[in-house]
Structure formats: C-alpha cells, structure tokens
Amino acid sequence: MSTIRFLAIADVVAQVDKFTPADVEVGDIFTLTATGLNGTTASVSFTATAATVANVTAGLTAAWNDSTNALHTPITAADNTTDLTLTADVPGVAFSVEASTTNGGAVDDQTLTRAVVTKNEGPNDYSSTDNWSGGALPGGAANQDVFIEGATILYGLDQSGIANTLDSLNISESRIGSNPASGCLAIYLQIKATAVNIGQHTGPGTPTELTPINIDVGATASTVTVYNTGTNSPATMPAVRIKTNHADTKVYVRKGKFGIGFEPGETSLLSEINESYVSQKTSDADVFIGPGVTLTTFNKTGGDATLECAATTVNNDGGDMITAGSGAIATINCSDGTVVSNSSGTVGACNSIGTGFVDFTKSAAPRTVTTPKIGDNGKIKYDPSITTMTNKIQPYDASGEITIQAA
C-alpha cells in the first residue's frame, strides 16, 4: 500500500490544440464549440466559400478571433494554412473545444479533426504528473491511498480510465470542479475508488472546507463518507455532489450539504444513503436526492432531506424529510421527526411509530397508501379526498393501546 499526495506544484504550460479540415466542399459548415467549467457552451462556425482547406482555416480563425464571447476571448486562434491552432492566453488555464461539421455540398464526408499539440499543465490540473508526490498519476499501480488537501482542481478531471482502482480517495479543505450554470450539468472528477472520504479531520481546530466537490465513482462499488462540507455559493447548491453507477455503492453523510442527481437529467445508481449528524441532530446534514437516482434504502437519523426518487425502504429516525416528484416508496418507517409525503407515487407500507409523524396533507396531488400503521405515539395525517388508504389504519403492534383521533 502506498500514499500519494496532490502537491499543486506543477509549472504552468499553455494548452495548444490543432484542428485540421479535410474533404472540403463549398457550403460545408465547420464549427468549433467551447465548453466552460460551468457547462455553458459557445460556438463559432464558418461556411466554406471555396473547396480548399486553406479557405476553412482562414475563415474559422477569423471567426474565432472576432468573437467577443467570454469562452472564446481567453484563447487565440492562428491560421497555419493546412490547419489552425487554438492557444490558451494564460498558461495553466485549460480549455475544452470540440470540432464538428455539417454537410453543405454534394458529398457528406467533410471532417474537422482535433489533436492536442501541447497539454495544459499547472497546479490546478489533476492530470499534471508533477503535481503528485509519486511523480505519476494515481491509479498506475494497485493499493494506493490518495490525499488531496488544500487544493483547487479544475482541469484534467476525466480519470475514468485509470488502470487500478484506488484503495481510497481522501479530500479535505479542497475544491474539485465547479458549480454548473442554470440548465447545465456539473463536471465531475471521474475516478475509481473503493472508498471516498470528504472533510475528514482529527485533531485540534476546525478546518475550512472548500466548495464545490464533485466526484463521480462510476461503475466502481464504493463507500462514500461525507464527514463535513463547506457552504457553497450560491447556498442553494450542494457543497458536495456524488455520481455513481453501481448497485453496491453506499453513501454516508454526517454533516454538510450533499446532493446526488441534483441537476435535471442527472442519474445515479446505489444501494444506500445514510444521513446522520455530529452534534446538531436536526441541522447538521442536508441531503438532496434527485428524481434520476435509483435507490434501495435511505436511512436517516438526523438532518433535513428531500427525496425525489423512488425507494424500496425509507427509515426516518430523526430530523425532517420531504418526498416530492412521482417516485413510489415500498415502505416508510418513521419513528422520530416528520416525513412530509408530497410525492404522487404510491406508498406501500407506511409505519408511523415512536414519535414519528407522517403528513400527507401538504400536497394536493392524489396518491395511494396501501397499508398504514401507527404505534406508540406515532401519527398519520391525511385528507381522504386526496389520499386513498387502501387498507384502514391499523396498529403497528399486536398489543398495547392505540388512539386514533380525527381532526
């Protein structure tokens, strides 16, 4: 087992990409599309006026340099007659530009091919080998524990192709990725790691956690633990986002603001989300689970949560939860705190026990509860004109006294 640390010491090098047109016909359209760190895009295009490569490189270079879009102005285009190059004006600040074509001639065989001439390097680039204590990128050997402490990593985030799954990825006081713009998806560090630990701290003092942290563990079975997070800006966005596509992945959130499937269109697959607390039971953690998440079990002993997806079992043993959207829940067990059930999806078994309170009255969406039960001091509140109870409310336990009171 080896320990590798991100040092953020790589010298800055300006990125240079080359774009080569081929099989040009008059009327063919050649397009360069830049994507920002927040997911926004901006394109420039040139329609060939002559069936030559030089016509396209000259026209596309001029179109790029004439653009005033903020995604284009930090990059300078140069016409080399047989190709054109894009060069970052600031070394160490990477860019992402993709090429595409649209046929406008007799034959649809025109191309615009991108090639990397000089790779971006700098202290904010995960893929810069000089940033790593071992002098090589993590994942090149087995049994590695990786530590990212006090860093900001914005570039080189696609590490999905590493040869070996990391034993652990440990992140503290660091920012990885950026917040997405409205309507855009977040960009994640794509990595393979058996364990991901975020915001873990032992010892004196309280470290300052940075935001956001976006991690995609992909199809690797992983245990993700969020010990603490900073407060994102804007505060309406989660400080930590996770993506996963493995049915055995488990997430534990102890403190901070966490999201999975937060942006519209995002999907994830995992077995468990476990939300707890460190010292303040009702407010330490805030979890958002979006409609594109496939989830088996949500265990909650504290904090707030919004659940927009379907689930097999939801256990609310502390704090408050709101369900929304249309996801069905096979079983809700509420022993403490409140579950406000606004989802239009069917609830199978609804068990309000201990001091738990399940409230179906905050939404006018028709929904069905198959088998409601109460026990101890539990309470279920519903409007029979909106919520259909397939079976009458029953006692959760076979013994003891139950009081059912209509309000």
C-alpha positions in Angstrom: 0.0 0.0 0.0 1.3 3.5 -0.9 0.3 7.0 -0.1 0.2 9.6 -2.8 -0.5 13.3 -2.2 -1.5 16.1 -4.5 1.2 18.8 -4.2 -0.1 21.5 -6.6 3.4 22.4 -7.7 3.4 21.8 -11.5 4.8 24.6 -13.6 2.2 26.3 -15.8 2.2 25.4 -19.5 -0.2 26.9 -22.1 -2.5 24.4 -23.9 -2.4 24.2 -27.7 -4.9 22.3 -29.8 -4.8 21.8 -33.5 -7.8 21.5 -35.8 -7.4 20.1 -39.4 -10.2 20.3 -42.0 -10.4 17.7 -44.8 -12.6 16.9 -47.8 -13.9 20.5 -48.1 -16.8 21.4 -50.4 -18.3 24.8 -50.9 -21.2 25.1 -48.5 -19.8 22.7 -45.8 -20.0 24.2 -42.3 -17.1 23.8 -39.9 -17.8 24.5 -36.2 -15.7 24.9 -33.0 -17.6 24.7 -29.7 -16.1 25.7 -26.4 -17.4 24.4 -23.1 -16.8 26.3 -19.9 -16.1 25.0 -16.4 -19.8 25.7 -15.6 -21.1 23.6 -18.5 -22.1 26.6 -20.7 -21.2 26.4 -24.4 -20.4 28.8 -27.2 -19.7 28.1 -30.9 -18.2 29.8 -33.9 -18.8 28.5 -37.4 -17.5 29.1 -41.0 -19.2 28.1 -44.2 -16.7 27.2 -46.9 -16.7 29.5 -49.8 -14.0 27.6 -51.7 -13.3 23.8 -51.8 -9.9 24.2 -50.0 -8.6 23.5 -46.6 -6.9 27.0 -46.6 -10.3 28.6 -47.1 -11.7 26.9 -43.9 -8.7 27.5 -41.7 -8.6 31.2 -42.6 -12.3 31.7 -42.2 -12.6 29.8 -39.0 -9.6 31.5 -37.5 -11.1 34.9 -38.3 -14.5 33.9 -36.9 -12.9 32.7 -33.6 -10.7 35.8 -33.1 -13.6 38.1 -33.9 -15.9 36.6 -31.3 -16.4 38.5 -28.1 -17.9 35.6 -26.2 -16.2 35.0 -22.8 -15.4 31.4 -23.7 -13.5 32.4 -26.8 -11.6 35.6 -25.8 -9.1 33.8 -23.5 -8.0 31.7 -26.4 -6.2 32.9 -29.6 -6.6 31.2 -32.9 -3.8 31.1 -35.5 -4.1 30.1 -39.2 -1.4 27.7 -40.4 -3.0 27.2 -43.9 -3.1 23.4 -43.5 -4.7 23.6 -40.0 -5.5 26.1 -37.3 -4.4 26.2 -33.7 -6.0 27.4 -30.5 -3.7 28.6 -27.7 -4.6 29.5 -24.2 -3.7 33.1 -23.4 -2.9 32.2 -19.8 -0.7 29.2 -19.2 -2.2 26.8 -16.7 -5.8 27.7 -17.6 -7.1 24.8 -19.7 -9.9 25.0 -22.3 -12.3 22.5 -23.9 -13.1 22.9 -27.6 -14.7 20.3 -29.7 -15.0 20.2 -33.5 -18.0 19.3 -35.7 -19.1 19.7 -39.3 -22.4 20.0 -41.2 -22.6 18.9 -44.8 -23.4 21.6 -47.4 -22.0 20.1 -50.5 -22.7 17.1 -52.7 -20.8 14.5 -50.6 -21.1 14.2 -46.8 -17.5 13.3 -46.0 -16.0 16.6 -44.7 -14.1 16.4 -41.4 -12.6 18.7 -38.8 -10.2 16.7 -36.6 -8.8 17.9 -33.2 -5.4 16.9 -31.9 -3.5 18.0 -28.8 -0.3 19.8 -29.6 0.6 20.9 -26.0 -1.2 19.6 -23.0 -2.2 22.1 -20.3 -0.1 21.9 -17.1 -0.4 23.7 -13.8 -1.2 23.5 -10.1 -4.9 23.2 -10.8 -4.6 20.2 -13.2 -5.2 16.7 -11.8 -3.5 15.2 -14.9 -0.2 17.1 -14.4 2.2 14.4 -13.2 4.4 17.0 -11.4 1.5 17.7 -9.0 1.8 14.2 -7.5 4.2 13.1 -4.8 5.0 9.9 -6.6 5.7 11.7 -9.9 2.9 9.8 -11.6 -0.8 9.9 -11.8 -2.8 7.9 -9.2 -4.1 4.6 -10.4 -1.0 3.4 -12.2 -0.3 0.9 -9.5 -2.5 -1.1 -7.1 -3.2 -0.4 -3.4 -2.9 3.4 -3.5 -4.4 5.8 -0.9 -4.7 9.3 -2.4 -4.8 12.5 -0.4 -6.0 15.9 -1.8 -5.5 18.6 0.9 -5.8 22.4 0.5 -6.0 22.2 -3.3 -8.2 23.6 -6.1 -8.5 21.2 -9.0 -10.4 22.4 -12.1 -8.8 20.5 -15.0 -7.8 17.0 -16.1 -10.9 15.6 -14.3 -11.6 12.6 -16.5 -9.6 9.9 -14.8 -12.2 7.2 -15.5 -9.6 5.2 -17.5 -7.1 4.6 -14.7 -5.7 1.0 -14.7 -6.2 0.3 -10.9 -9.0 1.3 -8.6 -7.7 3.5 -5.7 -8.0 2.0 -2.2 -9.1 5.4 -1.0 -9.5 9.0 -2.2 -9.3 11.4 0.7 -10.3 15.1 0.2 -10.1 17.9 2.7 -10.1 21.7 2.5 -10.2 21.4 -1.3 -12.3 22.3 -4.3 -12.8 19.9 -7.1 -14.8 21.0 -10.1 -17.2 23.9 -10.5 -20.8 24.8 -10.0 -22.9 24.4 -13.1 -24.7 27.2 -14.8 -28.5 27.1 -14.8 -29.7 24.3 -17.1 -26.2 22.7 -17.3 -24.8 19.6 -15.7 -21.9 19.7 -13.2 -18.5 18.5 -14.3 -17.1 15.8 -12.0 -13.8 14.2 -11.2 -14.3 10.8 -12.8 -12.4 8.3 -10.7 -12.4 4.7 -9.5 -12.1 4.4 -5.7 -13.2 1.8 -3.2 -13.6 4.5 -0.5 -14.1 8.2 -0.8 -13.7 10.3 2.3 -14.6 14.0 2.3 -13.9 16.6 5.0 -12.4 14.1 7.5 -10.5 15.8 10.3 -8.9 14.6 13.6 -7.1 16.8 15.9 -7.4 20.4 17.2 -9.1 23.3 15.3 -11.8 23.4 12.7 -10.6 23.3 9.1 -12.2 25.4 6.4 -13.8 23.2 3.8 -13.9 24.5 0.2 -16.7 24.0 -2.3 -17.8 22.5 -4.5 -16.6 19.0 -4.6 -17.9 16.9 -7.5 -16.9 13.2 -7.6 -18.1 10.5 -10.0 -17.1 7.0 -8.9 -18.8 5.5 -12.0 -19.3 1.7 -12.1 -17.0 1.1 -9.1 -18.6 -0.2 -5.9 -17.6 2.5 -3.4 -18.2 3.6 0.1 -18.5 7.4 0.2 -18.4 9.2 3.5 -19.0 12.9 3.8 -17.7 14.0 7.3 -18.2 17.7 6.7 -18.6 20.3 3.9 -18.2 24.0 3.4 -21.1 26.2 2.4 -21.4 26.6 -1.3 -22.0 29.8 -3.1 -24.8 30.0 -4.1 -26.0 28.4 -0.9 -28.9 26.8 -2.8 -26.4 24.3 -4.4 -25.0 21.3 -2.6 -21.4 21.6 -1.4 -20.7 18.0 -2.3 -22.1 16.2 -5.3 -21.7 12.5 -6.0 -22.4 10.4 -9.1 -22.4 6.6 -9.1 -23.5 3.7 -11.3 -23.1 0.7 -9.1 -25.8 -1.1 -7.1 -23.5 -1.8 -4.2 -22.3 1.8 -3.6 -23.1 3.3 -0.2 -23.1 6.9 0.9 -22.8 8.2 4.5 -23.4 11.9 5.2 -22.6 13.1 8.7 -22.5 16.9 8.2 -22.9 19.4 5.4 -24.9 19.9 2.3 -24.9 16.9 -0.1 -26.6 16.2 -3.4 -27.0 13.3 -5.8 -28.9 13.6 -9.0 -29.3 17.3 -8.1 -29.4 18.7 -11.6 -32.2 17.8 -14.0 -31.2 14.9 -16.2 -28.5 13.5 -13.8 -28.8 9.8 -12.9 -27.2 7.6 -10.3 -27.5 4.1 -9.0 -26.6 2.9 -5.5 -27.8 0.8 -2.6 -27.9 3.1 0.4 -27.8 6.7 1.5 -27.3 7.1 5.3 -27.8 10.6 6.8 -26.8 11.2 10.4 -25.3 14.1 12.5 -22.3 15.1 14.5 -23.7 17.3 17.2 -26.9 19.0 16.0 -29.4 16.3 15.2 -31.9 18.4 13.3 -29.5 20.7 11.3 -26.0 19.2 10.8 -26.8 17.5 7.5 -28.9 18.5 4.5 -29.4 15.9 1.8 -31.0 16.2 -1.6 -31.8 13.1 -3.7 -33.0 13.8 -7.2 -35.6 12.0 -9.4 -32.9 10.3 -11.6 -31.5 8.3 -8.7 -32.1 4.6 -8.4 -32.0 3.9 -4.6 -32.8 0.9 -2.5 -32.6 2.2 1.1 -32.5 5.6 2.7 -31.6 5.5 6.4 -31.9 8.8 8.2 -31.2 9.6 11.9 -30.9 13.4 11.7 -30.8 16.4 9.5 -33.1 17.5 6.6 -33.7 15.7 3.4 -35.5 16.0 0.1 -36.3 12.7 -1.7 -37.5 12.9 -5.3 -36.8 9.4 -6.4 -38.4 6.0 -5.8 -37.0 3.8 -3.0 -37.6 0.4 -1.5 -37.2 1.4 2.1 -37.1 4.8 3.9 -36.3 4.8 7.6 -36.7 8.3 9.2 -35.4 8.0 12.8 -34.7 11.7 13.3 -35.0 15.1 11.6 -37.4 16.0 8.8 -37.9 14.7 5.3 -39.9 15.8 2.3 -40.7 13.4 -0.6 -41.5 15.0 -3.9 -42.0 14.1 -7.6 -43.6 10.8 -8.5 -41.3 8.1 -7.0 -43.0 5.2 -5.3 -41.8 4.1 -1.9 -42.4 0.5 -0.9 -42.0 1.1 2.9 -41.8 4.2 5.1 -40.8 3.7 8.7 -41.0 6.9 10.7 -40.0 6.6 14.3 -38.9 10.2 15.0 -39.2 13.5 13.2 -41.5 14.3 10.3 -42.0 12.8 6.9 -44.0 15.2 4.6 -45.1 12.9 1.8 -45.7 15.1 -1.3 -44.8 12.5 -3.9 -47.6 11.3 -6.1 -46.1 7.8 -6.1 -47.7 5.0 -4.2 -46.6 4.3 -0.6 -46.8 0.6 0.2 -46.4 0.2 3.9 -46.5 3.4 6.0 -45.5 2.8 9.6 -45.6 5.8 12.0 -44.1 4.6 15.2 -42.3 6.1 18.2 -42.9 9.8 17.9 -42.9 9.8 14.2 -45.3 11.9 12.2 -46.2 11.2 8.5 -48.0 14.1 6.9 -49.9 13.6 3.6 -51.7 17.0 3.6 -49.0 19.3 2.2 -49.7 18.4 -1.4 -52.9 18.2 -3.4 -51.5 15.5 -5.7 -53.7 12.4 -5.5 -51.8 9.4 -4.1 -52.4 6.0 -2.5 -51.1 4.4 0.7 -51.6 0.7 0.7 -51.1 -0.3 4.4 -50.9 2.5 7.0 -50.0 1.5 10.6 -49.4 3.5 13.8 -47.8 2.6 17.1 -46.7 4.2 20.4 -47.1 7.9 19.8 -47.0 7.8 16.1 -49.3 10.0 13.9 -50.5 9.9 10.4 -52.3 12.9 8.9 -54.2 12.8 5.6 -57.1 14.2 3.7 -59.3 11.3 2.5 -60.5 13.3 -0.5 -56.9 13.4 -1.8 -55.1 10.4 -0.2 -56.5 7.0 -0.6 -55.8 4.5 2.1 -56.3 1.1 0.5 -56.5 -0.6 3.9 -57.7 1.1 7.1 -55.2 2.4 9.6 -54.0 -0.5 11.8 -51.9 -0.8 15.0 -48.3 -1.4 14.3 -48.0 -3.8 17.2 -50.4 -6.6 18.1 -50.6 -5.4 21.8 -50.9 -2.1 23.6 -53.4 0.7 23.3 -53.8 2.9 20.2 -55.7 6.1 20.0 -56.9 7.3 16.6 -58.2 10.8 16.6 -59.9 12.6 13.7 -59.1 16.3 13.4 
